[in-house]
Amino acid sequence: MKKVETERIFIRESTFDDCRYFAEWEQTDTVTEFFTIDKGRNYEEVVTEFITRQADDDKLQLTVCYKETEQPIGRIYISNIDRHYDSLDITRIYIADKAIRGVGLGEEALRAALKLAFEDMNMERVTLDHFTGNQIASHLYLKVGFQYEGVMRH
């Protein structure tokens, strides 16, 4: 997979070395608040999950990086890649540091993921979901063109 660039960021396939960032980020309440990430996960659990996902052809793990410094700032996890139906699910997307949220980096990351899905992978359908209380995600997803199909009860 080639990296996909926007004005300020790029997304690339995650590497084993990125696990140290994921482990740190996914122990903070500001990241886990709106995801089904178990609180208290340790580095070994993150590594095990990373390795398992790397071996699965219907999953793709991406790291969001600043273009200028190449420093990782977020994560995108894509699952349910279905080549028969040309569809996939953006299962997790976040900018880790709350101090740099709200300035459009998440939107750039999402647009880069959609470019990857539609242009590079030739997908026809991309889905994602969010917790009902996550109004920031809801607004962003609608802004970039997603439409609601329903509300999951649990």
FENTAWO-V176716 format. One record per helix or strand of 3 or more residues. SS is the DSSP state (A for helix, B for strand). FROM is the first residue (numbers start at 0). LEN is the number of residues. If there is no record, write none. Layout:
# FENTAWO-V176716
SS & FROM & LEN
SS & FROM & LEN
This chain:
# FENTAWO-V176716
B & 8 & 5
A & 15 & 10
A & 28 & 4
A & 42 & 12
B & 59 & 7
B & 71 & 11
B & 86 & 9
A & 97 & 3
A & 104 & 16
B & 124 & 4
A & 134 & 9
